[in-house]
Amino acid sequence: MADHYQNNIYNQGDYPLQEDDAASDVTEGHDEEDQMYEGEYQGIPHPDDTKAAQRAAWAKPQTGSSAASDLEELSEQYEYIMEECGHGKFQWMLFIVLGLALMADGVECFVVAFVLPSAEKDLCLSNAEKGMLGLIVFLSMMVGAFLWGGLADKVGRRQCLILALSINCIFAFMSSLAQGYSFFLFFRLLSGIGIGGTAPIVYSYFSEFLQMNKRGEHLSWLCMFWMIGGIYASFTAWGIIPRYGWGFSMGTEFQFHAWRVFVLVAALPAIASLVGLTFMPESPRFLLENGKHDDAWMILKQVHDTNWRAKGQPEKVFTVVHIKTPKTTEDGFFEVQSATRTPVQRWAVRSLTLCKLVLRNVASLLSAELRFATLFMAVIWFCMAFSFYGLSVWFPDMIKHLQHEEYVSKVQVIHKKRVENMIFDFPLENQIHEEVEYIRDKFINIEMKSVKFKDSLFEDCHFENIRSSETVFENCTIHSTVFYNTDLWEAKFIDCEMENTTFEHNKHGCHLDTAKENDVLIYLVSFLGSLAVLPGNIISALYMEKIGRVKIIGGSMLISAGCTFFLFLSFSQSAIIALQCLFCGVSAAAWNGIEVVTVELYPASKRATASGVLNALCKLAAVLSSSIFASCVGITKAIPILLSFTALVCGGLVALNLPDTQQKILQ
């Protein structure tokens, strides 16, 4: 059977001649009868004994049948062809281009978190609106993963990735200009739908240019770009957002502050990947699955020639003449538009047909041959995402909570004092003024942060040019007092008695809280968490082929579960940061294995669809866990820790029962 496959690929006489330009590079300078001899003379490599034995083993299960199925035969042939093309310059160029797309996906997860401290003041956001912005990232990426993953199996990997990245870039730019919350939310929603399609497509796309013995390692290296995205986002946010002067304004209607500059800079990886994709070809495996033999042949020849020229062997000839192309049953999809009258009708029929095909493909993931694989992978993806994203939110929130507790413990209490004819021209911070009498005092050109006036008296006082945050007046008596050009609004006076008190030229809108905005720890925690992924990425890439996918996934998830128990012992910021780094590093190895197995378990016609569905499930788990874990901050550690531990143990045990795909030909 192995000889049969090789004859199908290399023997021109078995199939009709190709077009002159397609066959010229193969047949130039020799006759049809001595083609193989001349190929040998020109240095075309023959498989060694090991590869021959391996190929015979692949073909063995089919020897009992009269003829192998078209798809199975295509899988065998395609693996042989990728071996002949080799691994070299072309794969590394594609690696960089797709890596930038994956990097853009990683950046997207951090953008809103980094801009919120500034945007909440610039856009006057309430707590509910801030929460919605945080959730919209994962919700939009969930929709994008499902949508683009399904389309990539019907329209094409490259075309869908270009469309997804284009949508992300366009609406990321629009969001940087949005002056109101509604438009900003809407544009970030569409931007997330675009970038949500990158991960499902990237891994499927890249895997179809890799031979079997390179697949696990190089897909793992590709995963490292997600970490690079987190580092890039942390560095650029720290370098841009605190520089409040980096921006401009056009009157009071249009403001372009530093955080908006960061939103633009965050889109650069997506733009770079988009430019690179214009020079990359479509996946030849996708083209073959859809009956486009000649296009696929030309791309495979391009891969072969690019690699061998870069290795200094341009004389090597691409000997493949014909590749087994399976019969497609959906040709009517492309012909249906000719039966309708207007362009709108053709577009409607085409779109409806495409939706039906995508949904049918999604439903096929639960067919008899894929049901258990899909259910197992769904459990693993959900459990891993639930713990990873939940703890990714919980770690920085816990650090902020510890910071706040430490800050509150240092509060200065001023009790039962009488202050007369004093000018306050210095900042007031972290203070409680209780039962204090202020008589003819002036508060001029100062900032008030975390100041509480309780049961106090203000008599004939003057407040001018005041800027405040977390400052309130509770149960105070205020007589004959003037508030001029301040941001002390009605909401900041709780159960207060006012008499002959005036508010003149109050500050309108919201104002940036620079102390909160410039908290370097926000960026440092994200940076260290992303950097900690590096060891896990390197180890998993180097040992993916040696240890095996199943052991790496199961072992890493169980070790991560063990790490969560140490969180019971974390009582300081440094301890939480250290445990975050340990958890992220171990989790990275599990994620790499999960991505590799997902690609290898499913056939080409369902690969991107399955990856899209599982990525959508991943984002759903992220929404649930981040909401649950964030609500537990300051209340209890036990719930987040126990939930993470349970999810990781369940996912790890299920992973150990996955089939071994290490020596499996990409179907």
Secondary structure, 3 states (H helix, E strand, C coil): CHHHHHHHHHCHHHCCCCCHHHHHHHHCCCCCCCHHHHHHHCCCCCCCHHHHHHHHHHHHHHCCCCCCCHHHHHHHHHHHHHHHHCCCHHHHHHHHHHHHHHHHHHHHHHHHHHHHHHHHHHCCCCHHHHHHHHHHHHHHHHHHHHHHHHHHCCCCHHHHHHHHHHHHHHHHHHHHHCCCHHHHHHHHHHHHHHHCCHHHHHHHHHHCCCCHHHHHHHHHHHHHHHHHHHHHHHHHHHHHCCCCCCCEEECCCEEECHHHHHHHHHCHHHHHHHHHHCCCCCCHHHHHHCCCHHHHHHHHHHHHHHHHHHCCCCCCCCCCCCCCCCCCCCCHHHHHHHHCCCHHHHHHHHHHHHHHHHHHHHHHHHCCCCHHHHHHHHHHHHHHHHHHHHHHHHHHHHHHHHHHHHHHHCCEEEECCEEECCEECCCEEEEEEECCEEECCEEEEEEEEEEEEECCEEECCEEEEEEEECCEEECCEEECCEEEEECCCHHHEECCEEECCEEECCCCCCCCCHHHHCCHHHHHHHHHHHHCHHHHHHHHHHHHHHHCHHHHHHHHHHHHHHHHHHHHHCCCHHHHHHHHHHHHHHHHHHHHHHHHHHHHHCCHHHHHHHHHHHHHHHHHHHHHHHHHHHHHCCCCCHHHHHHHHHHHHHHHHHHCCCCCCCCCCCC
